[in-house]
Amino acid sequence: MNELRQNMVTKRWVIIATERAKRPSELTPLSTTDPTALPAYDADCPFCPGNEELDLERLRLPKARNWQVRVVDNLYPALQPDGESVYTFDGIYRSSSAIGYHDIVVESPLHNAISALRPAAELVEVFTAFQQRSRAIAQDVRMEHVVCFKNHGSMAGSSMHHPHAQIIGLPIVPTDIRARLEEVRRYYENTGACGLCTMLDREREDGKRIIIEGEHATAFIPYAAFSPFHIWIVPHRHQAHFRYADPESCAGVATVLHGILRKLYKGVGNPDFNYVVRTSPVKEAHPEYVHWYVTVVPRVTRLAGFELGADMFINPTLPEESAAFLRSIDST
């Protein structure tokens, strides 16, 4: 029988369509990206070694000539760092100048690299770059929120083959972020506990939806996952801001993420995916009710009219079965 489930942290409802449920092994990616078929170096790629535009560079790790990760300005940014934040109100019309930051995180000097097939330490380095740039962007008093994310494959929004992630600094806090903050604040006021800490404890105790339990972070499919293999990776230590996370937590989340990407690569056929670092807005102090984490969303289903019309999802798989399937995949 179909079931409606609610995520207690976000308060989002989802329909778990058990009567037309698909087995996790039956799901096929909407498209697949196979960088391994590409050369390790492309002379026309702006991200390959030797093609660096140093005037665009914000950060490189390590700082030596043989870099592993670089952060550069996006040549086609959604936001520009120069100028003043100007808000305009005119009746029903409201606007703001598009001030902010839009960075590209070049994840590897190899044009054909893919995180799932590279050492976990390289993804840890990417998260180190995320942290350092997030701190730098947050120093700009005009900034309100920083989003670190990766689009892998065309169905996830990527248009370039060279492995890269992105960082966007915003002069506003997006409506969805504010709504989530309000829900976790309300939970804290009602219970005196962090909702995500509580969810993590319950999921670890229950075990049915756990995929990987590491020393510093755990990956699980939420009880009310809105799509197949929708995964949360939660650090064990409670911290509101990703940019202030201790090195062990940051590396722990990146290492577990690496394991998840390997399982998706081997078990689901290298699906296109997005992952996002969810964190507290810049000017929030250190609220006890906010807990940073990472979401991973493989692109194995499409949005349709109901999702757009109701802002609600239909998940054709059982989260418990999806988690059991991924647990069974050897990611070593």
DRENDO-1510 file (C-alpha; in Angstrom, 1 decimal, always signed):
<recs>
REC; n; res; u; v; w
REC; 1; MET; +0.0; +0.0; +0.0 .
REC; 2; ASN; +1.3; +3.5; -0.9 .
REC; 3; GLU; +2.4; +5.6; +2.0 .
REC; 4; LEU; +2.8; +9.3; +2.8 .
REC; 5; ARG; +6.0; +10.1; +4.8 .
REC; 6; GLN; +7.2; +13.3; +6.3 .
REC; 7; ASN; +10.8; +14.4; +7.0 .
REC; 8; MET; +10.8; +15.7; +10.6 .
REC; 9; VAL; +13.7; +18.0; +9.9 .
REC; 10; THR; +12.4; +19.7; +6.7 .
REC; 11; LYS; +8.7; +19.0; +7.2 .
REC; 12; ARG; +8.5; +18.0; +3.5 .
REC; 13; TRP; +6.0; +15.3; +2.6 .
REC; 14; VAL; +6.7; +12.6; +0.0 .
REC; 15; ILE; +4.6; +9.8; -1.5 .
REC; 16; ILE; +6.3; +6.4; -1.3 .
REC; 17; ALA; +4.6; +4.6; -4.1 .
REC; 18; THR; +5.0; +1.0; -2.9 .
REC; 19; GLU; +2.3; -0.4; -5.2 .
REC; 20; ARG; +4.3; +0.6; -8.2 .
REC; 21; ALA; +7.7; +0.4; -6.5 .
REC; 22; LYS; +10.7; -0.5; -8.5 .
REC; 23; ARG; +13.5; -2.6; -7.1 .
REC; 24; PRO; +16.7; -0.5; -6.7 .
REC; 25; SER; +18.6; -2.8; -9.0 .
REC; 26; GLU; +16.0; -2.1; -11.8 .
REC; 27; LEU; +16.6; +1.6; -11.8 .
REC; 28; THR; +18.7; +3.0; -14.7 .
REC; 29; PRO; +20.3; +6.4; -14.9 .
REC; 30; LEU; +18.6; +9.0; -17.1 .
REC; 31; SER; +22.1; +9.5; -18.6 .
REC; 32; THR; +25.6; +8.5; -17.8 .
REC; 33; THR; +28.8; +10.4; -17.9 .
REC; 34; ASP; +32.0; +8.4; -18.6 .
REC; 35; PRO; +35.0; +10.7; -18.3 .
REC; 36; THR; +37.3; +7.6; -18.4 .
REC; 37; ALA; +36.7; +7.5; -22.2 .
REC; 38; LEU; +38.3; +10.9; -22.5 .
REC; 39; PRO; +42.0; +11.7; -22.6 .
REC; 40; ALA; +43.8; +12.7; -19.4 .
REC; 41; TYR; +44.8; +16.0; -21.0 .
REC; 42; ASP; +42.9; +18.2; -23.4 .
REC; 43; ALA; +44.8; +21.1; -24.9 .
REC; 44; ASP; +41.6; +23.1; -25.4 .
REC; 45; CYS; +40.3; +22.7; -21.9 .
REC; 46; PRO; +40.8; +25.8; -19.7 .
REC; 47; PHE; +41.1; +23.6; -16.5 .
REC; 48; CYS; +43.9; +21.4; -17.7 .
REC; 49; PRO; +47.5; +22.0; -16.5 .
REC; 50; GLY; +49.3; +24.5; -18.6 .
REC; 51; ASN; +46.2; +26.4; -19.5 .
REC; 52; GLU; +45.8; +28.1; -16.2 .
REC; 53; GLU; +44.7; +31.7; -16.3 .
REC; 54; LEU; +46.4; +32.9; -13.1 .
REC; 55; ASP; +44.6; +36.2; -12.9 .
REC; 56; LEU; +41.4; +34.2; -12.3 .
REC; 57; GLU; +42.9; +32.0; -9.6 .
REC; 58; ARG; +41.5; +32.3; -6.0 .
REC; 59; LEU; +43.2; +29.3; -4.4 .
REC; 60; ARG; +45.3; +26.3; -5.2 .
REC; 61; LEU; +46.1; +23.2; -3.1 .
REC; 62; PRO; +48.9; +22.5; -2.6 .
REC; 63; LYS; +50.4; +25.9; -3.3 .
REC; 64; ALA; +53.3; +24.3; -5.2 .
REC; 65; ARG; +53.4; +24.2; -9.0 .
REC; 66; ASN; +51.9; +20.7; -9.2 .
REC; 67; TRP; +48.5; +21.5; -7.9 .
REC; 68; GLN; +45.7; +19.0; -7.0 .
REC; 69; VAL; +42.8; +21.4; -6.6 .
REC; 70; ARG; +42.3; +25.0; -7.9 .
REC; 71; VAL; +39.6; +27.5; -7.3 .
REC; 72; VAL; +39.1; +30.0; -10.1 .
REC; 73; ASP; +36.6; +32.7; -11.0 .
REC; 74; ASN; +33.8; +31.5; -13.3 .
REC; 75; LEU; +34.1; +33.1; -16.7 .
REC; 76; TYR; +30.3; +33.2; -17.0 .
REC; 77; PRO; +29.3; +34.0; -13.4 .
REC; 78; ALA; +25.7; +34.2; -12.1 .
REC; 79; LEU; +26.9; +36.9; -9.7 .
REC; 80; GLN; +29.7; +39.6; -9.8 .
REC; 81; PRO; +31.8; +40.5; -6.8 .
REC; 82; ASP; +32.1; +44.2; -7.7 .
REC; 83; GLY; +29.5; +46.8; -6.7 .
REC; 84; GLU; +27.2; +47.6; -3.9 .
REC; 85; SER; +24.2; +45.7; -2.6 .
REC; 86; VAL; +21.2; +47.7; -3.7 .
REC; 87; TYR; +17.6; +46.6; -2.9 .
REC; 88; THR; +14.7; +48.1; -4.7 .
REC; 89; PHE; +11.1; +48.0; -3.6 .
REC; 90; ASP; +8.3; +49.3; -6.0 .
REC; 91; GLY; +4.9; +48.1; -5.0 .
REC; 92; ILE; +4.8; +44.4; -5.8 .
REC; 93; TYR; +8.2; +44.5; -7.5 .
REC; 94; ARG; +11.4; +43.8; -5.4 .
REC; 95; SER; +14.9; +43.4; -6.7 .
REC; 96; SER; +18.5; +43.4; -5.7 .
REC; 97; SER; +21.8; +43.9; -7.5 .
REC; 98; ALA; +23.4; +40.6; -8.4 .
REC; 99; ILE; +26.4; +41.0; -6.2 .
REC; 100; GLY; +28.2; +37.9; -5.1 .
REC; 101; TYR; +30.8; +35.2; -5.9 .
REC; 102; HIS; +30.7; +32.3; -8.4 .
REC; 103; ASP; +33.8; +30.1; -8.2 .
REC; 104; ILE; +34.8; +27.0; -10.1 .
REC; 105; VAL; +36.6; +24.3; -8.1 .
REC; 106; VAL; +38.8; +22.3; -10.5 .
REC; 107; GLU; +38.9; +19.0; -8.7 .
REC; 108; SER; +41.8; +17.4; -10.5 .
REC; 109; PRO; +44.6; +18.1; -13.0 .
REC; 110; LEU; +43.3; +15.1; -14.9 .
REC; 111; HIS; +40.8; +15.8; -17.6 .
REC; 112; ASN; +39.2; +12.4; -17.3 .
REC; 113; ALA; +39.2; +12.0; -13.5 .
REC; 114; ILE; +36.1; +10.8; -11.7 .
REC; 115; SER; +35.8; +11.0; -7.9 .
REC; 116; ALA; +34.5; +7.5; -7.6 .
REC; 117; LEU; +37.6; +6.0; -9.1 .
REC; 118; ARG; +40.2; +8.3; -7.5 .
REC; 119; PRO; +41.6; +8.1; -4.0 .
REC; 120; ALA; +39.4; +9.4; -1.2 .
REC; 121; ALA; +42.2; +11.9; -0.2 .
REC; 122; GLU; +41.5; +13.9; -3.4 .
REC; 123; LEU; +37.9; +14.5; -2.4 .
REC; 124; VAL; +39.0; +15.5; +1.1 .
REC; 125; GLU; +41.2; +18.1; -0.7 .
REC; 126; VAL; +38.1; +19.4; -2.5 .
REC; 127; PHE; +36.3; +19.8; +0.8 .
REC; 128; THR; +39.3; +21.7; +2.2 .
REC; 129; ALA; +39.0; +24.1; -0.8 .
REC; 130; PHE; +35.3; +24.4; -0.1 .
REC; 131; GLN; +36.0; +25.4; +3.5 .
REC; 132; GLN; +38.8; +27.8; +2.8 .
REC; 133; ARG; +36.8; +29.7; +0.1 .
REC; 134; SER; +33.7; +29.7; +2.2 .
REC; 135; ARG; +35.6; +31.4; +5.0 .
REC; 136; ALA; +37.0; +34.0; +2.6 .
REC; 137; ILE; +33.6; +34.7; +1.0 .
REC; 138; ALA; +32.0; +35.0; +4.4 .
REC; 139; GLN; +34.4; +37.8; +5.3 .
REC; 140; ASP; +32.6; +40.0; +2.7 .
REC; 141; VAL; +29.9; +41.8; +4.8 .
REC; 142; ARG; +27.6; +41.9; +1.8 .
REC; 143; MET; +27.3; +38.1; +1.8 .
REC; 144; GLU; +24.5; +36.2; +3.5 .
REC; 145; HIS; +24.9; +32.6; +2.4 .
REC; 146; VAL; +27.5; +30.3; +0.7 .
REC; 147; VAL; +26.5; +27.2; -1.3 .
REC; 148; CYS; +29.1; +24.6; -2.2 .
REC; 149; PHE; +27.9; +22.0; -4.7 .
REC; 150; LYS; +28.8; +19.6; -7.6 .
REC; 151; ASN; +26.9; +18.8; -10.8 .
REC; 152; HIS; +28.0; +15.5; -12.3 .
REC; 153; GLY; +26.7; +14.9; -15.8 .
REC; 154; SER; +24.3; +16.7; -18.2 .
REC; 155; MET; +21.1; +15.6; -16.4 .
REC; 156; ALA; +22.6; +17.2; -13.2 .
REC; 157; GLY; +23.4; +20.5; -15.0 .
REC; 158; SER; +27.1; +20.0; -15.9 .
REC; 159; SER; +28.2; +21.4; -19.3 .
REC; 160; MET; +32.0; +20.7; -19.0 .
REC; 161; HIS; +33.8; +17.3; -18.9 .
REC; 162; HIS; +36.8; +18.3; -16.7 .
REC; 163; PRO; +35.8; +17.4; -13.1 .
REC; 164; HIS; +34.8; +20.5; -11.2 .
REC; 165; ALA; +32.5; +21.7; -8.5 .
REC; 166; GLN; +31.2; +25.2; -7.7 .
REC; 167; ILE; +30.8; +27.7; -4.9 .
REC; 168; ILE; +28.3; +30.6; -4.9 .
REC; 169; GLY; +28.2; +33.4; -2.4 .
REC; 170; LEU; +24.8; +35.1; -2.2 .
REC; 171; PRO; +23.8; +38.5; -0.9 .
REC; 172; ILE; +20.5; +37.0; +0.3 .
REC; 173; VAL; +19.3; +33.9; +2.2 .
REC; 174; PRO; +17.2; +31.8; -0.3 .
REC; 175; THR; +13.6; +31.2; +0.7 .
REC; 176; ASP; +14.1; +27.4; +1.0 .
REC; 177; ILE; +17.0; +27.9; +3.4 .
REC; 178; ARG; +14.9; +30.2; +5.5 .
REC; 179; ALA; +12.0; +27.8; +5.6 .
REC; 180; ARG; +14.3; +24.9; +6.7 .
REC; 181; LEU; +15.9; +27.1; +9.4 .
REC; 182; GLU; +12.4; +27.9; +10.7 .
REC; 183; GLU; +11.5; +24.2; +10.9 .
REC; 184; VAL; +14.6; +23.2; +12.8 .
REC; 185; ARG; +14.3; +26.2; +15.1 .
REC; 186; ARG; +10.8; +25.2; +15.9 .
REC; 187; TYR; +11.8; +21.6; +16.6 .
REC; 188; TYR; +14.5; +22.8; +18.9 .
REC; 189; GLU; +12.1; +25.1; +20.8 .
REC; 190; ASN; +9.6; +22.2; +21.2 .
REC; 191; THR; +12.1; +19.5; +22.2 .
REC; 192; GLY; +15.3; +21.2; +23.3 .
REC; 193; ALA; +17.3; +19.1; +20.8 .
REC; 194; CYS; +18.8; +19.4; +17.3 .
REC; 195; GLY; +16.5; +17.7; +14.9 .
REC; 196; LEU; +19.3; +16.4; +12.7 .
REC; 197; CYS; +21.2; +15.1; +15.8 .
REC; 198; THR; +18.0; +13.3; +16.8 .
REC; 199; MET; +17.4; +11.9; +13.3 .
REC; 200; LEU; +21.0; +10.7; +13.1 .
REC; 201; ASP; +20.8; +9.0; +16.5 .
REC; 202; ARG; +17.5; +7.2; +15.5 .
REC; 203; GLU; +18.8; +6.2; +12.1 .
REC; 204; ARG; +22.0; +4.7; +13.6 .
REC; 205; GLU; +19.9; +2.9; +16.2 .
REC; 206; ASP; +17.5; +1.6; +13.7 .
REC; 207; GLY; +20.1; +0.7; +11.0 .
REC; 208; LYS; +17.6; -0.1; +8.2 .
REC; 209; ARG; +18.5; +3.0; +6.1 .
REC; 210; ILE; +22.2; +3.3; +7.0 .
REC; 211; ILE; +24.6; +2.9; +4.0 .
REC; 212; ILE; +28.0; +3.8; +5.5 .
REC; 213; GLU; +28.8; +4.5; +9.1 .
REC; 214; GLY; +32.2; +6.1; +9.4 .
REC; 215; GLU; +34.2; +7.2; +12.4 .
REC; 216; HIS; +33.2; +10.9; +12.0 .
REC; 217; ALA; +30.1; +10.8; +9.7 .
REC; 218; THR; +27.3; +8.5; +8.7 .
REC; 219; ALA; +25.4; +8.2; +5.3 .
REC; 220; PHE; +21.8; +7.1; +5.2 .
REC; 221; ILE; +18.7; +7.4; +3.1 .
REC; 222; PRO; +16.1; +9.5; +5.0 .
REC; 223; TYR; +12.8; +7.9; +6.0 .
REC; 224; ALA; +11.0; +10.3; +3.7 .
REC; 225; ALA; +13.6; +10.4; +0.9 .
REC; 226; PHE; +12.0; +12.3; -2.0 .
REC; 227; SER; +13.8; +10.2; -4.8 .
REC; 228; PRO; +15.6; +6.9; -5.2 .
REC; 229; PHE; +19.0; +6.9; -3.5 .
REC; 230; HIS; +18.5; +10.4; -2.1 .
REC; 231; ILE; +21.2; +10.3; +0.6 .
REC; 232; TRP; +22.2; +12.5; +3.6 .
REC; 233; ILE; +25.7; +12.4; +5.0 .
REC; 234; VAL; +25.7; +13.8; +8.5 .
REC; 235; PRO; +28.8; +14.6; +10.6 .
REC; 236; HIS; +28.6; +13.1; +14.1 .
REC; 237; ARG; +29.8; +16.3; +15.8 .
REC; 238; HIS; +27.1; +19.0; +16.0 .
REC; 239; GLN; +28.3; +22.2; +14.2 .
REC; 240; ALA; +26.1; +24.8; +12.5 .
REC; 241; HIS; +28.6; +26.2; +10.0 .
REC; 242; PHE; +30.5; +24.0; +7.5 .
REC; 243; ARG; +33.2; +26.6; +7.2 .
REC; 244; TYR; +34.0; +26.2; +10.9 .
REC; 245; ALA; +33.8; +22.4; +10.9 .
REC; 246; ASP; +36.8; +20.7; +12.6 .
REC; 247; PRO; +39.2; +18.9; +10.2 .
REC; 248; GLU; +38.2; +15.5; +11.3 .
REC; 249; SER; +34.5; +16.1; +10.6 .
REC; 250; CYS; +35.2; +17.7; +7.2 .
REC; 251; ALA; +37.5; +14.9; +6.1 .
REC; 252; GLY; +35.1; +12.3; +7.6 .
REC; 253; VAL; +32.2; +13.6; +5.5 .
REC; 254; ALA; +34.3; +13.7; +2.4 .
REC; 255; THR; +35.6; +10.2; +2.9 .
REC; 256; VAL; +32.0; +8.8; +3.4 .
REC; 257; LEU; +30.9; +10.8; +0.3 .
REC; 258; HIS; +33.7; +9.1; -1.6 .
REC; 259; GLY; +32.4; +5.7; -0.5 .
REC; 260; ILE; +28.9; +6.6; -1.6 .
REC; 261; LEU; +30.0; +7.8; -5.0 .
REC; 262; ARG; +31.8; +4.5; -5.5 .
REC; 263; LYS; +28.7; +2.5; -4.5 .
REC; 264; LEU; +26.6; +4.6; -7.0 .
REC; 265; TYR; +29.2; +4.1; -9.7 .
REC; 266; LYS; +29.3; +0.3; -9.3 .
REC; 267; GLY; +25.7; -0.4; -8.3 .
REC; 268; VAL; +23.7; +2.2; -10.3 .
REC; 269; GLY; +25.9; +2.5; -13.3 .
REC; 270; ASN; +27.6; +5.9; -12.8 .
REC; 271; PRO; +24.4; +8.0; -12.7 .
REC; 272; ASP; +24.4; +11.8; -13.1 .
REC; 273; PHE; +24.1; +13.4; -9.7 .
REC; 274; ASN; +24.2; +16.5; -7.6 .
REC; 275; TYR; +25.7; +16.9; -4.1 .
REC; 276; VAL; +25.2; +20.0; -2.0 .
REC; 277; VAL; +26.8; +21.1; +1.3 .
REC; 278; ARG; +23.9; +22.4; +3.5 .
REC; 279; THR; +25.0; +24.8; +6.2 .
REC; 280; SER; +23.9; +27.7; +8.3 .
REC; 281; PRO; +23.7; +31.2; +6.7 .
REC; 282; VAL; +26.8; +33.4; +7.1 .
REC; 283; LYS; +25.3; +35.8; +9.7 .
REC; 284; GLU; +23.6; +33.2; +11.9 .
REC; 285; ALA; +25.7; +32.9; +15.0 .
REC; 286; HIS; +26.2; +29.3; +16.1 .
REC; 287; PRO; +22.6; +28.2; +16.6 .
REC; 288; GLU; +22.2; +24.9; +18.5 .
REC; 289; TYR; +19.3; +24.0; +16.2 .
REC; 290; VAL; +21.3; +23.9; +12.9 .
REC; 291; HIS; +23.6; +21.1; +11.9 .
REC; 292; TRP; +25.6; +21.1; +8.6 .
REC; 293; TYR; +25.4; +18.1; +6.3 .
REC; 294; VAL; +25.7; +16.9; +2.7 .
REC; 295; THR; +22.9; +15.8; +0.4 .
REC; 296; VAL; +23.5; +13.5; -2.6 .
REC; 297; VAL; +20.8; +13.3; -5.3 .
REC; 298; PRO; +21.3; +10.8; -8.2 .
REC; 299; ARG; +19.4; +11.6; -11.3 .
REC; 300; VAL; +17.4; +8.4; -11.9 .
REC; 301; THR; +13.9; +9.9; -12.0 .
REC; 302; ARG; +12.3; +12.9; -13.7 .
REC; 303; LEU; +10.3; +15.8; -12.3 .
REC; 304; ALA; +6.7; +15.9; -13.7 .
REC; 305; GLY; +3.6; +18.0; -13.4 .
REC; 306; PHE; +2.7; +16.8; -9.9 .
REC; 307; GLU; +6.1; +17.6; -8.4 .
REC; 308; LEU; +6.0; +21.1; -10.0 .
REC; 309; GLY; +2.4; +21.7; -9.0 .
REC; 310; ALA; +2.4; +20.4; -5.5 .
REC; 311; ASP; +6.1; +20.9; -4.6 .
REC; 312; MET; +6.0; +17.3; -3.4 .
REC; 313; PHE; +7.7; +14.2; -4.8 .
REC; 314; ILE; +6.7; +10.6; -5.6 .
REC; 315; ASN; +9.4; +8.2; -4.8 .
REC; 316; PRO; +9.0; +4.8; -6.6 .
REC; 317; THR; +11.4; +3.0; -4.3 .
REC; 318; LEU; +11.3; +2.1; -0.7 .
REC; 319; PRO; +14.2; +3.9; +1.2 .
REC; 320; GLU; +14.9; +0.8; +3.2 .
REC; 321; GLU; +15.3; -1.3; +0.1 .
REC; 322; SER; +17.5; +1.3; -1.6 .
REC; 323; ALA; +19.7; +1.5; +1.5 .
REC; 324; ALA; +20.0; -2.3; +1.7 .
REC; 325; PHE; +21.0; -2.4; -2.0 .
REC; 326; LEU; +23.7; +0.2; -1.6 .
REC; 327; ARG; +25.0; -1.5; +1.5 .
REC; 328; SER; +25.5; -4.7; -0.5 .
REC; 329; ILE; +27.7; -3.0; -3.1 .
REC; 330; ASP; +31.4; -3.5; -2.4 .
REC; 331; SER; +33.0; +0.0; -2.6 .
REC; 332; THR; +36.5; -1.0; -1.8 .
</recs>
